[in-house]
Structure formats: C-alpha cells, structure tokens
Amino acid sequence: MAWNEPGGNGKDQDPWNSGGRRGGGGGNDQGPPDLDEALQKLQEKLNGIFGKSGGKGSGGSGSGPASSGGFLGVIALVLLIGWGVMGVYTVDQQERGVVLRLGKYYETVMPGLQWNPPLIDDVMTVNVTRVNAYDHRSLMLTEDENIVDVSLTVQYVIADPKAYKLKVRDPEVSLAHASESALRHTVGGSEMNSILTEGREILGTDVKTRLQSYMDAYQTGLRITQVNVKEAKAPSQVQDAFDDVIKAREDEQRSINESESYRNGIVPEARGIAQRMKEEANGYRERVVAQSEGDANRFVALLSEYKKAPEVTRERLYLDAMEAVYSNNSKVLVDVEGGNNMMYLPLDKLTEGRQRSDITGGSSRLSGNDLREITNQVVDQIRQRQQTNRREAR
C-alpha cells in the first residue's frame, strides 16, 4: 500500500517525514530515508497524478504497469519543458520579427527576448537597417533615337517587413524588373547629349522617384535610398566616333570660353578709353568756351577803355603786341628804306646779358622797358646807317 493511500498509515510511511520509520523499525529512528524507497514513493506519486492506480494487486502484480506509466509521465514532462524552451528566441536590434500563427500573419515583434509557441507560430526575422545594392546595366534608346550604354546601382532598405515577406513572392526580382522599366522610361524621354554630360544626376533622381512609385504600387516593402548612375556612354562599336564628337564639343566650348575671356578684357578697357575721351572732350569744350568768354569780356572792357582814351590805348596795344612778338623771337631782319641791304639785328646777343640777370633774378621774360630800350637802339643804328649811306652817295 502506498503511503498516501486512504486508510493507510501515511504519517508513518511518509518518506519526507523526519519522524517516519525506515522499513519496519521503531518510530524513534531519526535517520534519513532510504534512497531507493524515496524514488519508489516518488514514482508512485506520479502514477497517482496521471490517473494510474497505486494499489497493489494480490501477489504484487500491480507494480509493473505503475512503473511504466510513471516513466511515460516523466518523458511527457521533459518533452513539454523542451517544447517551451524551443519557443524562446532573440530578435537583434537591427531586425524585426514577422510572426505567423498557423500560417496566418499574427504580429511583428520588436528587438529583444521573445517567446512564441513552437510548431504553432513561425517567426521570420528581417534586417531593416542593412543597405542592400542592386546593379543594372543595359543598352537603351534615347529620345533623339540614339543608343546609350547605361550602368547604375540601386541602394535600398527593407522598410516594411510584413509586406516584404508576405505581399510579394520575390521582392528582389520585382526590384530588378522595375529598375529596368524606370530606367528605360527615363532614358527614353531624354536626349543622348544630356545623358552623356551634365544630365547624369538628374537621370538618377528621376529613376529613383519612378522606381519608388513602382515599389509602393507592388507593395514590396522596399524603400529606395539612392540611385547612382555609374557610367553612361555610347556603345563600344561607335565609341571612337563619339569620342571625336565629344572632343570637338570640348574644343568648341574652350574657344567660346577664350572668346568670352578676351571680350571681358577688351570691352571694359574700350569703355574706359571711350569714357576718358569723352571727359577730355568735355574738358576741352569747357576750356575753349571759358577762354572765348574771357577774350570777349576782355575785348568789351578794352573797347570801353579805348573810347575813353584812344591814343593811350592804341599805344598800349602796340606795345603789348610788340612785346608778345619779340618775346618769342631771337632774331629780327629790318628793311631799311632807301638802302641796298637788310640789317640783321642779333637781338639774342643784345638781350643775352639782360636775360642772364633776369634768370638769376627769377624771370626769363622781357619787360616793356627792355623792349623800349632795344627799340631805341635799333632806331639809332638805322639812322646812323642812313646818314652813312647818304654821305657815300654824295
């Protein structure tokens, strides 16, 4: 009989009771229970939990089925624990987990330690931060009916794990087809010259916008981060001819730049010269006008003085004129009336002494008195020569 059966003396047979007896010994034995007996008691207890009869049949025949049932219970418990442990998993910080329960979408789990029932839930982890790349290259026809060889790289990340895993069977294949379609559509609407030169960046931007619209329409869960046009060139069969065309275009641009540079240097200089000439002409005009007005005013003032004293004014004008003439001439030829030769007056020699004194005194111009003295000397010499000629004639 088991120690916990009804009607039995369970207190005395309890293996964990410190006051229990070992075997059939006295009740005052305080020693530890026997290990084999404890295991047997535990097995009988498990049999009772799983509905197995713990009573012994006549002749002890019930011990075999009880032992077999207890062993199966232990195995079932171990399997249950193992099944629970198998459902524990960890989602990395860069990942998201898509949970399917019995084949149907259940939830999307975030990073951390997670548990889902094994064989009931299926968890698919997706890296949502890694930047993936797809390369594509093909020959395409442009708007102006030329063929270009375009090579590009598409960079993308997984933005929606649920759509990436469940909406489309193979998102990468859809991305490849959509990339070629977007590229052909964009290249077909552009000219070859723009694609080969400054239009590469615009081409990449247009392809990215169109490709992202395709990915959203297909519900692939992909987000396009960048489209880089690595190379855009003419087909290899005609590459030499295109190189010549590009070289000629570069020479043309260089000539245009040189002409622009020359123009930028000449035009401002010419404008400066023209402006200077205008300023000089304006200055000359102002000077001539002012001089003319001054001469006119001086003549009017002289006329009023002449009306007041004609003789004095006439003499003054004569002396001023002679002064102006003689001050600029160093030699004078005098035609003597009634004579046979012309008299040469070396005024430069006559005035040399006076000019030296005047120069040392700070003036190199003859005064009116000097001119009068020189004139008197000339008149005296003329008279002397006339008298001499008359005597000789007698």
C-alpha positions in Angstrom: 0.0 0.0 0.0 1.3 3.5 -0.9 2.0 5.9 1.9 -0.7 8.4 0.7 -3.5 5.9 0.1 -6.7 6.3 2.1 -6.8 4.3 5.2 -3.2 3.7 5.3 -0.9 4.9 8.0 0.5 7.7 5.8 2.2 9.5 8.6 4.3 6.6 9.5 5.1 5.8 5.9 5.9 9.4 4.6 9.5 9.3 3.3 9.9 13.0 3.9 8.6 12.9 7.5 11.6 13.2 9.7 9.7 11.2 12.3 8.9 8.4 9.9 10.3 4.9 10.3 12.6 3.2 8.0 11.3 -0.1 6.9 9.7 -1.8 9.9 11.9 -0.4 12.5 11.0 1.6 15.6 9.3 5.1 15.3 12.1 6.9 17.1 14.6 6.4 14.2 15.6 9.9 13.1 18.0 8.8 10.2 17.5 9.8 6.6 15.1 7.7 4.4 16.4 5.1 2.1 17.1 6.5 -1.5 15.5 3.5 -3.4 12.5 3.8 -1.2 12.2 7.5 -1.8 12.4 7.0 -5.6 9.8 4.4 -5.5 7.5 6.6 -3.5 8.0 9.5 -6.0 7.2 7.2 -8.9 4.0 6.0 -7.1 3.0 9.7 -6.6 3.5 10.5 -10.3 1.4 7.5 -11.2 -1.3 8.8 -9.0 -1.2 12.2 -10.7 -1.6 10.7 -14.2 -4.5 8.6 -13.0 -2.7 5.3 -12.5 -3.8 3.1 -9.7 -1.3 2.9 -6.9 -2.9 -0.2 -5.3 -1.1 -3.4 -5.4 -2.9 -6.5 -6.6 -2.7 -9.8 -5.0 0.6 -11.3 -5.2 2.2 -7.8 -6.0 1.3 -8.0 -9.8 0.4 -4.2 -10.0 3.9 -2.8 -9.7 4.7 -3.3 -13.5 2.0 -1.1 -15.0 2.6 1.6 -12.4 6.3 1.8 -13.2 5.6 2.1 -16.9 3.1 4.9 -16.5 5.4 6.9 -14.3 8.2 6.7 -16.8 5.9 7.9 -19.6 4.8 10.8 -17.4 8.4 11.9 -16.9 9.1 11.7 -20.6 6.0 13.8 -21.3 7.1 16.4 -18.7 10.5 16.6 -20.3 9.1 17.0 -23.8 6.8 19.7 -22.5 9.7 21.6 -21.0 11.7 21.2 -24.2 8.8 22.4 -26.3 8.6 25.5 -24.2 12.3 26.2 -24.3 12.3 25.8 -28.1 9.9 28.8 -28.3 12.4 31.2 -26.8 14.4 33.4 -29.3 16.1 36.8 -29.5 15.4 39.5 -32.1 18.5 41.6 -32.9 18.4 45.4 -32.6 18.7 45.7 -36.4 16.0 43.2 -37.1 12.2 42.8 -36.9 10.3 39.5 -36.5 7.3 38.6 -38.6 5.1 36.1 -36.7 2.8 33.7 -38.5 0.4 31.7 -36.3 -0.9 28.6 -38.1 0.3 30.1 -41.4 -1.5 33.4 -40.9 0.1 36.8 -40.1 -0.2 37.4 -36.4 2.2 40.3 -35.4 5.5 42.0 -36.0 7.8 41.7 -32.9 10.4 44.3 -32.0 14.0 43.7 -30.8 14.5 41.8 -27.6 13.9 38.4 -26.0 10.7 36.9 -27.3 8.7 33.6 -27.0 6.3 32.0 -29.4 4.7 28.5 -29.2 6.8 26.2 -31.4 5.1 24.3 -34.2 2.2 26.8 -33.9 4.0 30.1 -34.6 6.6 30.6 -37.3 8.9 33.6 -36.9 10.8 35.2 -39.8 13.5 37.8 -38.9 14.2 40.6 -41.3 17.2 43.1 -41.2 15.7 46.5 -41.6 18.8 48.7 -41.4 21.3 47.0 -43.8 21.6 48.9 -47.1 21.4 46.5 -50.0 22.6 47.2 -53.5 21.5 46.1 -56.9 23.5 46.7 -60.1 21.9 47.0 -63.5 23.4 47.7 -67.0 21.8 47.7 -70.4 21.6 49.4 -73.8 18.8 51.8 -74.2 17.2 54.1 -76.9 17.1 57.8 -76.2 14.5 60.4 -77.3 16.7 61.5 -80.2 17.0 57.9 -81.5 20.5 57.2 -80.2 21.7 54.2 -78.3 23.5 54.6 -75.0 25.0 52.1 -72.5 23.9 53.0 -69.0 25.1 51.3 -65.8 23.5 52.2 -62.4 23.4 51.0 -58.8 20.2 50.9 -56.8 20.6 51.1 -53.0 17.6 50.1 -50.9 16.5 49.0 -47.4 13.5 46.9 -46.1 11.1 49.4 -44.7 8.0 47.1 -44.2 9.0 43.6 -43.0 5.4 42.3 -43.3 5.0 43.4 -47.0 8.5 42.2 -47.8 7.8 38.7 -46.5 4.1 38.2 -47.3 3.0 40.6 -50.2 5.4 39.7 -52.9 7.0 36.3 -53.6 10.4 37.6 -54.6 10.9 41.4 -54.0 14.4 41.4 -55.4 13.2 40.1 -58.8 10.4 42.7 -58.8 13.0 45.4 -58.0 15.2 44.2 -60.9 12.3 44.4 -63.4 11.1 47.7 -62.0 14.6 49.2 -62.2 14.9 48.4 -65.9 11.5 49.7 -66.6 12.1 53.0 -64.8 15.5 53.4 -66.4 14.2 52.8 -69.9 11.3 55.2 -69.4 13.5 58.0 -68.1 16.2 57.5 -70.8 13.6 57.3 -73.5 12.4 60.8 -72.5 16.0 62.3 -72.5 18.5 63.3 -75.2 21.7 61.5 -75.5 23.8 64.6 -75.1 22.2 65.3 -71.7 22.7 61.7 -70.5 26.4 61.6 -71.5 27.3 65.0 -70.0 25.6 67.0 -67.3 22.3 65.1 -67.1 23.5 62.1 -65.1 22.5 63.5 -61.7 19.0 64.4 -63.0 18.7 61.0 -64.5 19.5 59.3 -61.2 16.9 61.4 -59.4 14.2 60.7 -61.9 14.9 57.0 -61.9 14.7 56.9 -58.1 11.4 58.7 -57.9 9.8 56.5 -60.6 11.3 53.3 -59.1 10.0 54.1 -55.6 6.5 54.6 -57.0 6.7 51.2 -58.6 7.8 49.6 -55.3 4.9 51.2 -53.4 2.4 50.0 -56.0 3.8 46.5 -55.9 3.8 46.6 -52.0 7.3 45.1 -51.8 8.1 46.8 -48.6 11.4 48.2 -50.0 12.5 51.9 -49.8 14.9 53.2 -52.4 17.6 55.3 -50.7 19.9 56.2 -53.6 20.2 55.6 -57.4 23.8 56.2 -58.7 24.4 56.3 -62.4 27.9 54.9 -62.5 28.5 55.1 -66.3 26.7 56.4 -69.3 28.4 56.1 -72.7 27.9 55.2 -76.3 28.1 51.6 -77.4 31.5 50.2 -77.8 31.1 49.8 -81.6 30.8 53.6 -82.1 32.8 54.8 -79.1 35.6 56.2 -81.2 33.2 58.4 -83.2 31.6 59.6 -80.0 34.9 60.4 -78.5 35.7 62.6 -81.5 32.4 64.3 -81.2 33.0 65.0 -77.5 36.5 66.3 -78.2 35.1 68.6 -80.9 32.5 69.8 -78.5 35.1 70.4 -75.8 37.2 72.4 -78.3 34.2 74.5 -79.2 33.5 75.2 -75.6 37.1 76.1 -75.0 37.1 78.5 -77.9 33.9 80.1 -76.6 35.5 80.5 -73.2 38.6 82.1 -74.6 36.5 84.5 -76.7 34.5 85.4 -73.6 37.6 86.0 -71.7 39.1 88.2 -74.4 35.8 90.1 -74.6 35.7 90.6 -70.9 39.2 92.0 -71.1 38.8 94.3 -74.1 35.3 95.7 -73.6 35.9 97.2 -70.2 39.2 98.7 -71.5 37.5 100.2 -74.6 34.7 101.5 -72.4 37.3 103.1 -70.2 39.1 104.7 -73.1 35.8 106.0 -74.6 34.9 107.5 -71.2 38.3 109.1 -70.9 38.0 110.6 -74.4 34.5 111.9 -73.5 35.9 113.5 -70.4 38.8 115.1 -72.3 36.4 116.4 -74.9 34.2 117.9 -72.2 37.2 119.5 -70.6 38.4 120.9 -73.9 35.0 122.3 -74.6 34.7 123.9 -71.2 38.2 125.4 -71.6 37.6 126.8 -75.1 34.2 128.2 -74.1 35.7 129.7 -70.9 38.7 131.2 -72.9 36.3 132.6 -75.6 34.1 134.1 -73.0 37.2 135.6 -71.3 38.5 137.0 -74.6 35.1 138.5 -75.3 34.8 140.1 -71.9 38.4 141.5 -72.2 37.6 142.9 -75.7 34.5 144.6 -74.3 36.4 146.0 -71.4 39.2 147.2 -73.8 36.7 148.8 -76.1 35.3 150.8 -73.3 38.8 152.0 -72.3 39.6 152.8 -76.0 36.6 155.0 -76.2 37.8 156.9 -73.2 41.5 157.4 -74.3 42.2 156.2 -77.9 45.8 157.4 -78.2 46.9 155.9 -74.9 45.0 152.7 -75.5 46.5 152.4 -79.1 50.0 152.8 -77.8 49.4 150.3 -75.1 48.0 147.8 -77.6 51.0 148.3 -79.9 53.5 147.8 -77.1 51.7 144.7 -75.9 51.7 143.3 -79.4 55.4 144.0 -79.9 56.2 142.5 -76.5 54.3 139.3 -77.5 56.2 139.2 -80.8 59.7 139.9 -79.6 59.4 137.8 -76.6 59.2 134.7 -78.8 61.8 135.6 -81.4 65.5 135.9 -81.0 66.4 137.4 -84.5 64.9 140.4 -86.4 65.5 141.5 -90.0 65.0 145.2 -90.7 64.4 146.5 -94.3 66.0 150.0 -94.4 64.1 152.4 -96.7 66.4 153.7 -99.4 69.1 151.3 -98.6 70.6 148.4 -100.6 70.7 145.7 -97.9 68.8 144.5 -95.0 70.1 145.0 -91.5 70.3 142.0 -89.2 69.8 142.7 -85.5 71.1 139.9 -83.2 68.6 140.5 -80.5 69.6 137.3 -78.8 73.1 138.8 -78.2 71.7 142.1 -77.2 69.4 140.6 -74.7 71.7 137.9 -73.5 73.0 139.9 -70.6 69.6 141.1 -69.6 68.2 137.6 -69.8 71.0 136.3 -67.6 70.3 138.8 -64.9 66.6 138.2 -65.2 67.1 134.4 -65.0 69.2 134.8 -61.9 66.5 137.1 -60.6 63.8 134.5 -61.3 62.4 135.9 -64.6 63.2 134.9 -68.3 60.6 137.2 -69.9 61.5 140.7 -71.3 59.7 143.6 -69.7 58.2 146.7 -71.5 61.2 148.9 -70.6 63.7 146.4 -72.0 61.8 146.3 -75.3 61.7 150.1 -75.4 65.5 150.3 -74.9 66.1 147.7 -77.6 63.8 149.5 -79.9 65.6 152.8 -79.3 69.0 151.2 -80.0 67.7 149.7 -83.3 66.3 153.1 -84.4 69.6 154.8 -83.6 71.6 152.2 -85.6 69.2 152.6 -88.5 69.6 156.4 -88.5 73.4 156.1 -88.3 73.4 153.8 -91.3 71.1 156.1 -93.3 73.5 159.0 -92.7 76.5 157.0 -93.7 74.8 155.8 -96.9 73.9 159.4 -97.8 77.5 160.6 -97.3 78.7 157.9 -99.5 76.2 158.8 -102.2 77.5 162.4 -102.3 
